[in-house]
Amino acid sequence: MVKNVHDKTYRFLLGDKKEVSHLVNKYVKLHERILPKYIEKYNTRFITEAYEDKEADVIYKIINKKKYILIEHQSSIDYSMIYRIWQYITEIIKEVISNESIKVKSYIPPIVVPIVLYTGKRKWDANIEYTGEENGIKFKYYLIDVNEIDTEELLNSESLLENIMGVEKLKENELFENIMKIVIKERNKGNIEKIRRLLKCVFADIMSKREIETLIKEMRKEKEEKKMLSLGERIVIQMKKEGRAEGRKEGRVEGRLEGKAEEKMQIAKEMLKEKISLEKIVKVKKLKEDEIEKIKAELAST
């Protein structure tokens, strides 16, 4: 379940075949170029026993091929990602082969290309490759880390997905002018729905949905860029003066922190069920030993 506007924005854009093909072609560079007309959304949802509150963000199938592209968006570092990706891959393969009849030794299973799109502030330092010497399993996922990409390159891209990635890297005093430049560019192309998503992502803490719709309505009327900049700036400044920004921001931060803490505890619980050592859970999930002992006691009582 998507829990905030930020994630909804990325989910919306990752649902756009043009945005996905641009992302894959630019940062993953497969042997073949991915064109929007040759991919389709693979409508399935994977909830594994170990991650029952999580789901793969988006899965695409290359038309007329047994090849799938899995994209997982992360706004924070998850040290269990390599294991989650492996589970998603096996679930996709399992679902595909369950609908096929394997009658020959030369059967070729589906190929899954896993990609993690990371838009957090810290550089991603979780493992991107797994090698199991004893079980012979070896795999990796492609990582697109926003911290490794030049901000200007993102802001000047024709891709709105990249624009948003760039906006999130900006300092507050750089934010407004760059946002409005993107809005003007997208308005001139008639991409009103993309503008709506962009504004919700960036101004969610200081503007209501109604105020965003009012801003979009006025922008559609204005033809001069200077007037549009002035209009948007006045509205945002007024919102800040009314003191809405701080109140909404504090509430969102508090809610997100609570959500992250609950998620960490849930994953720790599932790791205990898999008999993973307490020391490893402490290291990976950065929980205190007494917190994990409490979880162990809860599991023992159920």
C-alpha positions in Angstrom: 0.0 0.0 0.0 1.4 3.4 -1.0 1.6 5.6 2.2 2.5 9.1 1.0 2.3 11.5 -1.9 6.1 11.2 -2.5 5.8 7.4 -3.2 2.5 7.9 -5.2 4.3 10.3 -7.5 7.1 7.9 -8.3 4.5 5.1 -8.7 2.6 7.2 -11.1 5.7 8.0 -13.2 7.0 4.5 -13.1 3.6 3.5 -14.6 4.4 5.6 -17.7 6.0 3.5 -20.4 7.9 6.4 -21.9 9.4 7.3 -18.5 10.4 3.7 -17.8 12.0 3.1 -21.2 14.0 6.4 -20.9 15.2 5.4 -17.4 16.2 1.9 -18.5 17.9 2.9 -21.7 19.9 5.7 -20.0 21.0 4.1 -16.8 20.8 0.3 -17.2 21.8 0.0 -20.9 20.6 -3.5 -21.7 21.7 -5.3 -24.9 18.6 -4.1 -26.6 17.0 -0.7 -26.6 13.7 -0.6 -24.8 10.9 1.2 -26.7 7.6 2.2 -25.1 5.5 0.3 -27.7 7.4 -2.9 -27.0 6.7 -3.1 -23.2 3.6 -3.7 -21.2 2.7 -3.5 -17.6 2.7 -6.9 -16.0 -0.3 -6.8 -13.6 0.6 -8.9 -10.7 1.5 -8.2 -7.1 4.0 -10.3 -5.1 3.7 -10.5 -1.3 6.1 -13.1 0.1 5.9 -14.5 3.6 9.0 -12.7 4.7 7.8 -9.3 3.4 4.1 -9.4 3.6 3.7 -5.6 3.8 5.9 -5.0 0.8 5.4 -5.2 -2.9 7.5 -4.8 -6.0 6.9 -1.2 -7.3 6.4 -2.0 -10.9 7.0 -4.9 -13.3 7.1 -4.6 -17.1 7.1 -7.4 -19.7 8.9 -7.1 -23.0 6.2 -8.0 -25.6 6.7 -11.3 -27.4 9.7 -12.2 -25.1 10.0 -14.0 -21.8 11.8 -11.0 -20.4 10.7 -8.9 -17.5 11.9 -5.6 -16.0 11.4 -5.2 -12.2 11.8 -1.7 -10.8 11.8 -1.1 -7.0 11.7 2.5 -5.8 13.5 3.3 -2.5 13.6 6.6 -0.6 15.7 5.0 2.2 18.5 2.5 2.3 17.2 -1.1 2.9 20.0 -3.6 3.8 17.6 -6.5 3.1 17.1 -5.3 -0.5 19.3 -8.0 -2.1 17.1 -10.7 -0.4 13.9 -9.0 -1.3 15.0 -8.7 -5.0 15.9 -12.4 -5.0 12.4 -13.3 -3.7 10.7 -11.1 -6.3 12.7 -12.7 -9.1 11.8 -16.2 -7.9 8.1 -15.3 -7.6 8.0 -13.9 -11.1 9.7 -17.0 -12.5 7.5 -19.3 -10.5 4.3 -17.5 -11.8 5.5 -17.6 -15.4 6.5 -21.3 -15.5 3.3 -22.3 -13.7 1.4 -21.3 -16.9 3.8 -23.2 -19.2 4.3 -26.8 -19.9 8.0 -27.8 -19.5 8.4 -30.8 -21.8 11.9 -30.4 -23.1 15.3 -30.4 -21.4 16.3 -27.2 -23.4 13.5 -25.2 -21.7 14.6 -21.6 -21.1 13.2 -19.9 -18.1 12.1 -16.2 -18.1 14.7 -13.5 -17.6 14.1 -10.9 -14.9 16.1 -7.6 -15.0 15.9 -6.1 -11.4 16.5 -2.4 -10.9 16.5 -0.4 -7.7 15.8 3.4 -8.1 17.1 5.1 -5.0 16.2 8.7 -4.3 17.4 9.1 -0.7 19.9 11.7 0.7 22.7 9.3 1.7 24.7 7.3 -0.8 23.4 3.8 -1.2 25.7 1.4 0.6 23.7 -1.8 0.7 24.9 -4.9 -1.2 23.9 -5.0 -4.8 25.3 -8.4 -5.5 24.9 -11.8 -3.9 27.2 -14.8 -4.4 26.4 -18.0 -2.5 29.4 -20.3 -2.9 27.7 -23.3 -1.3 24.4 -23.1 -3.2 25.9 -21.8 -6.4 23.5 -18.8 -6.6 24.8 -15.6 -8.0 22.9 -12.5 -9.0 22.8 -8.7 -8.7 20.5 -5.8 -9.3 21.1 -2.6 -11.2 21.2 0.4 -8.9 20.2 3.9 -10.0 21.4 6.2 -7.2 20.3 9.8 -7.5 23.4 10.9 -5.6 25.6 9.7 -8.5 23.8 11.8 -11.1 24.4 15.5 -11.7 21.6 17.7 -10.5 21.6 20.0 -13.6 21.4 17.0 -15.9 18.3 15.8 -14.0 16.6 19.2 -14.0 17.2 19.8 -17.7 16.0 16.3 -18.8 12.9 15.8 -20.9 11.9 13.1 -18.4 9.6 14.4 -15.6 10.8 11.4 -13.5 14.4 12.8 -13.8 13.1 16.3 -13.1 11.6 15.2 -9.8 14.8 13.3 -8.9 16.7 16.5 -9.5 14.2 18.7 -7.5 14.7 16.5 -4.5 18.4 17.2 -4.5 17.9 21.0 -4.5 18.4 23.3 -1.5 15.3 25.3 -0.4 16.5 28.6 -1.9 17.0 26.9 -5.3 13.7 25.1 -5.3 11.0 27.5 -6.5 12.6 28.9 -9.6 13.6 25.4 -10.9 10.2 24.0 -10.1 8.5 26.7 -12.1 10.8 26.3 -15.0 9.8 22.6 -15.2 6.1 23.6 -14.8 6.3 26.0 -17.7 8.0 23.4 -19.9 5.4 20.8 -19.2 2.5 23.3 -19.6 3.8 24.2 -23.0 3.7 20.5 -23.9 0.2 20.1 -22.5 1.2 17.7 -19.7 -1.2 19.0 -17.1 -1.5 15.7 -15.2 2.3 15.6 -14.8 2.3 19.1 -13.5 -0.3 18.2 -11.0 1.8 15.3 -9.7 4.9 17.4 -9.6 3.2 20.1 -7.5 1.7 17.5 -5.2 5.2 16.0 -4.7 7.0 19.3 -4.0 4.4 21.4 -2.3 2.4 18.8 -0.4 3.6 20.3 2.9 2.4 23.8 2.2 -0.5 23.5 -0.2 -3.8 21.6 -0.2 -5.1 19.7 -3.3 -7.6 22.6 -3.8 -4.9 25.2 -3.8 -2.8 23.2 -6.2 -5.8 22.9 -8.6 -6.3 26.7 -8.3 -2.7 27.3 -9.2 -2.9 25.0 -12.2 -6.1 26.7 -13.4 -4.4 30.1 -13.2 -1.3 28.8 -14.9 -3.3 27.5 -17.9 -4.6 31.1 -18.4 -1.3 32.9 -18.2 0.8 33.0 -21.4 3.8 35.0 -20.2 6.4 33.1 -18.2 7.2 36.0 -15.9 3.6 36.3 -14.8 3.4 32.6 -14.2 6.5 32.8 -12.0 5.1 35.7 -10.1 1.7 33.9 -9.6 3.2 30.8 -8.3 5.6 32.6 -6.0 2.9 34.7 -4.5 0.8 31.7 -3.6 3.6 29.8 -2.0 4.8 32.8 0.0 1.3 33.3 1.2 1.0 29.7 2.4 4.2 30.1 4.4 3.0 33.3 6.0 -0.1 31.6 7.2 2.1 29.2 9.0 0.8 26.1 7.2 4.2 24.9 6.1 5.6 24.1 9.5 2.6 22.4 10.9 2.1 20.1 8.0 5.8 19.4 7.7 6.1 18.3 11.3 3.1 16.1 11.1 4.4 14.4 7.9 7.9 13.9 9.3 6.5 12.4 12.5 4.2 10.0 10.5 7.0 8.9 8.2 9.3 8.2 11.1 6.7 6.1 12.8 6.1 4.2 9.6 9.8 3.4 9.1 10.1 2.2 12.7 7.1 -0.2 12.3 8.6 -1.4 9.0 12.0 -2.2 10.6 10.3 -4.1 13.5 8.2 -6.1 11.0 11.2 -7.1 9.0 13.2 -8.0 12.2 10.3 -10.2 13.2 10.4 -12.1 9.8 14.2 -12.4 10.1 13.8 -14.0 13.5 11.3 -16.5 12.0 13.9 -17.4 9.5 16.3 -18.1 12.4 18.7 -15.3 11.4 21.1 -14.5 14.3 20.4 -11.6 16.7 23.8 -10.0 16.0 23.0 -9.9 12.2 19.6 -8.4 12.8 21.1 -5.7 15.0 23.7 -4.9 12.4 21.4 -4.9 9.4 18.3 -3.2 10.8 20.1 -1.0 13.4 17.7 -2.0 16.2 18.7 -2.4 19.8 19.1 -5.9 21.3 16.3 -5.3 23.9 13.9 -4.4 21.0 14.7 -7.7 19.3 14.3 -9.6 22.5 10.9 -8.1 22.9 9.9 -9.3 19.4 11.2 -12.8 20.3 9.1 -12.8 23.4 6.0 -11.8 21.3 6.7 -14.6 18.8 7.1 -17.1 21.6 3.7 -16.2 23.1 1.8 -16.6 19.8 
